[in-house]
Amino acid sequence: MYRHLLVPTDGSELSQQAVGAAVAMARESGASITFFHVQPSFYGRPDVALYGEGLVLDPLLSEQFSKANADFAASILDQAKQEAQRQGVLADSDTCVNPVIYEAILDAASEHHCDLILMASHGRRGLAGLVLGSETQRVLTHANIPVLVIPSRGPA
């Protein structure tokens, strides 16, 4: 049985469903959970390019963006930990800033010695799936530990 779950969350309704499923699974099996949120970073992303001459980013804007992301991460991770605590499940949380979300998830699973990643999938198909891609799909194809996917309950 699994002893330590990594549960990536972005605060969406679907991620909250995955949090609930993870807490129920951990409660039944006696596992602990690390809830994890990747804060966005547009610097260094291979798929985002800024073009133009004289592009100037206000350092204050960057600082505000970073603070807002950190506050959001703390809020959703605190909610997830409170849900686990209400049900008697040992849980902690972690966050990082990384432009490549799936790599951050895999790194966190390794750093926290998790033996299962439990995450949501928005279930995008067709052109949306091709264009937008799927962090869940990337985790599935690159993970060296099992990944349990909680699918969306409605149309994508």
N, C-alpha and C positions, 0 to 999 in steps of 0.2 A: 504494500500500500504506500501511497505517497505521504511524505512527511513534511514537506515545505513547498508551498505553492507560491509562484509569482503571478500576480494578477495586475496586468497593465490596465489602466483606466484613463479615459479622456474626459470623464464627467458626463458623457452622453447617457441618455436613457438606456441604450443598449449596454453600455459599460456597467451601468448600475445593476442591470439584470445579471451580468457576469459576476459582479461583486456578490450579489445574493446567492448565486449558484456556488461560488467558491466558499463562501462562509458556511453554507449548508454542507458541502462536501467535507470541509475541514472539521466541522463539528462532529460529523459522523465518524470520521477516521482518526481524529485526534491530531490532525496536521496543524501546522502554523502557516501564516500567510504573510507575504510581503506585498503590499500594494505599491504600485509603481506608476509614475506619470512622467512622460517625456515632455519637457517644455520646448516649444518650437524655437528654432534659430534659423534665420535666413542667411547667416554668414557661413560660407563654406559648403552650402548645399550644391551638389552637382547638377540638380535639375532646376535651379533658380539662378538666373543671370540678370544682373543689372547693367543695362547698356545706356550710353549717353555720355555726353561731355559735361563736365562740371557738376556731376551729381554730388550733392553734399547732404549728408545725413546729420541732423542736429543731435549732438551727444545727449542732450536732455531727453529727446524723444526716445532714443535707444534705452536710456536708463528707466524711463517710465514704462516702456514696453516690457523690459526685464522684470521690473517690480510687479506689474500687473500679472505677468505669467507666473511668477513665484507665489503671489497671493492666491491665484486660482488653483495652482497645484496644491498648496497647503490646505485649501478649503475642501477640495474633492478627496484628498487623501485622509483628512481628518474625519470626513463623513464615513468613508469606508472603514476606517479603524473603529469608529464608534459602533457601526453595525456589527463588526466582529466581536467587540467587547460585550455588546448587549446579549450576544449568543454564546458567550464564554469561550471564544476562540482567540488564541494568542496571535496578535498581529502587530506588524510594524510597517513602516512606509519609507519610500525613498523617491527621489526625483533627481533629474539632471537636465541639462540643456544639451541637446544634440540635434544636428540637422538630419541625421539618418535614424529614424525612429526604430526600425526593426533591429538595427545593430545595438542601439541603447538597451532595448528589451533583452536581447540575448546576453549582452554584457552584464546586465543586472541579475539575470538568472544565474550566471556563473559566479558573480561576486557574492551573492547571497546564498550560494550552495542550494539552489532550488532543484527539486527533482520533477517538477511539472509546471508548465506554463498554462494558465487557464485564461483565455481571452475571448472577447466578443468579435463577431464578424458582421459587418453591415450587409454582407451577401450581395454585393454589387455584381451584376452580370453584364454580358454583352459589351457594348461600347463604353459604358460607364466604368466597368471593371477594367477594361483595357486601358482607357485613358487615365483614370484616377489611380489605378493599381490598388493593391491591398497590402497593408502592413501585416495583416494576419497571414496572408499567403506568403509573404516574404519570411515571416517568422517560421512558418511551417516548413518551408524549403531549406532553411539554413540552421534550424535548431538541432542540437545533438541530444536533447532530452524530449520526452513526450510533450505534446501540445494538445490541450483539450479546447475545442472551439465551441462557443455558445453562439448559435446562429441567430440572425434577426428573426423576429416573429411576424413580420409583415413584409410588404413589398419594399424594395430598396429605393 
